[in-house]
Amino acid sequence: MTNTRTLILSALAVAALAACGSSDDDYPTLSGDKPLVVGHRGASGYRPEHTLASYTLAIEMGADFIEPDLVATKDGVLVARHEPNITNTTDVSTRPEFADRKTTKVVDGVSETGWFASDFTLAEIKTLYAKQTFAERDQSYNTQFRIPTLEEVLDLAKTEGAKVGRTIGVIPETKHPTYHVGLGLQLEDRLLAILARYGYTEKSSPVVVQSFEVSNLKYLRSKSQIRLVQLIDANDVKADGSMDLTAPYDKPYDFAVAGDARTFATMLTPAGLQEIKTYADMIGPWKPYLIPTRQVDANNDGQPDDLNGDGKIDERDRVVMPTTSVIRDAHAAGLMVVPYTFRSEVTRLPSNDKGDAKAEYKRFYDAGVDGVFSDFPDAAVAAR
């Protein structure tokens, strides 16, 4: 009998997770073993994202990895926030002592107004509370949890892993690297220094680093053997299921700065995947690149059909299309495939799934993904 968790995590170089069980099931993953579950911003479907409470719950629910997005404070500390603009994820807008910090900045070519982490010291950030960013999700935990540093997340993974009897991987994302370079707050060296203090410098370390940009991943690969993930984005999904590559979500921002004509879609061609393999170990594509969905216009009136008759057009009015070649091509290049983001709300599930989140996971598991980024890790684990 094959210890599937050992094989998966040896492929990911997170060997300590090998203690967790075994199975005779075969999966069409790169290794043939169970896909990994990444707690996307923790268990962010249930708790405010990027908080120790969210990460702890994800671990309790069985997640193999927890994911902190990283931005830098004014004094150069890496903290877990989804974006440099912390307006929507904290209570900063309600804090009169910080009213004068509201400003407008350009992030990856887009003008944004709000409050930005780089205008706050860590001590100031630590006075803020996190909040749930999705209005339809439980708001009762708002103003309960503080903003953690990367070190606090790494420490939590160790302590909570010990409680559940398995090593928990941490998969940080460097957010907007080019933007941070412009501020004089380069993320990569700060990240590497912290990981080195924890002894995380090898392929066997329980850390994998991800980014939507390319040059910073290449820099990290030149400095460390830790595993790397190339993220793949897009602006939207068109009615016919094809990807909308409107700027600035058409390509890595460092490509845009350099005048590189390649797009995210170009990167997912067989040649593009072979290029990614020269500096990364995995790809993290937006899931429609793998299994798209499309709207239906059966009466040809130019308007999408309301398939469930609720008077609204959302994901429930889209139908699943055939799996693309991306997973097969990535595996051929030796890359693992871990798509994002899986969410359990019925409004985010295509009509085929009839409100059953597990059906979506199973479709992607059957297609051969090597893991999933999920806001609801309990559902992702249950569907394996």
Residue, then its C-alpha position, 0 to 999 in steps of 0.5 A: m500500500t502506498n503512503t499517498r501523503t508521503l508521495i505528494l509531499s515529497a513532490l512538494a518537498v514538505a516531507a514532514l507531512a508524510a505522517c498523515g495516513s495512507s490510501d489505496d486510491d489513485y488520483p490523476t495528479l502528477s504523483g498519482d496521489k491525493p490532491l492537497v488542500v490549501g486554506h486560502r487566507g485560512a478558512s476565510g469562508y468562516r473567519p476574517e481572512h488572514t487572521l490567526a483564527s482563520y488559519t487555526l480553523a483551516i488546520e482544524m478542518g484538515a488543510d495541508f497548507i495555510e496561505p498568508d498573503l504578504v505586504a510590507t509595513k512602513d518599517g519593513v515588517l511582512v504582515a498578512r493582508h490580501e492587498p497593500n490597500i487595507t481599507n476593505t480588510t480592516d477597521v482602519s476607515t473607522r479609526p479617527e486617529f488614522a483619518d489623515r492617512k487616507t490617500t491615493k496610490v497607483v498599484d500595478g497601474v491602477s489608481e486606488t484610494g484608501w489606507f495602505a499598509s506601507d503608511f503604517t508602522l507595525a505597532e500601528i497595524k497591530t492596533l487594527y482589527a480584521k474584518q470579513t470582506f464578503a458581505e454575505r459571510d458571517q460578520s460576527y467575528n469582525t473587530q475580534f482579531r488582529i493582523p499577524t506577522l509572517e513570523e506569527v503565521l509560521d509559529l502558528a503552523k508549528t504549534e497547531g501542527a503539533k496539536v493535530g499531529r502533522t506538519i502544516g505547510v505555509i504557502p505565502e504569496t508576495k503581493h505586488p512585488t514591483y509596487h513594493v520595490g518602488l516603495g523601497l520595501q522589496l519583499e523577497d530579501r525580507l522573506l528569505a531572511i525570515l525563512a532562513r531564521y526558521g531553517y526553511t531554505e531547502k526543498s524539504s522545507p514546509v514552505v512554498v512561495q507564490s507570486f503573480e509576477v515572474s522576475n521575483l520568483k526567478y530572484l528567489r530561485s537564485k537565492s534559495q531552494i524553497r519551492l515556488v508557484q507561478l500564479i496565473d490571473a485574468n480579468d474575467v471570464k467571457a460569456d463563451g467561457s474564454m478568458d478576458l485578458t484586459a489589462p492590468y490582469d492580462k499579464p504579470y505586472d513586471f511583464a507590463v513594466a518591461g514591455d513584454a508582450r506575453t500574457f498569462a494565457t501565453m504562459l499556459t501554452p506548452a512552451g510557456l509551461q516549459e519556461i515556468k518549469t525553469y524557475a518554479d515547481m507549480i502553477g496556480p491558475w485561476k480555475p476557469y483556465l482548467i475547466p471553464t464555464r459559459q453562459v447559455d443563450a438558447n433563444n439567441d436574444g443576445q442575453p444570457d438565460d436565467l437557468n434557475g429562474d431567480g431573476k438574476i444572472d450569476e455563476r448558477d446560470r453558467v454550464v460547465m465546459p470540457t476540461t482544457s489541456v492545461i493540466r495535462d500540459a503542465h504535468a508533461a512539463g513536470l509542474m504541479v497544478v493548484p488552482y484557485t479559488f474554491r468557494s461554497e456559496v451556491t451563487r459561486l457554483p455553476s448550474n451543473d453542481k446544483g448547489d453542491a460544492k463537493a461536486e465542483y471539487k470532485r470535478f477538478y480532482d477527477a481532472g488531475v489537479d494536484g491541490v486546491f486553494s479553498d476558502f472552505p477547506d472542510a468541504a475540500v477535504a470532505a470531497r477528496 
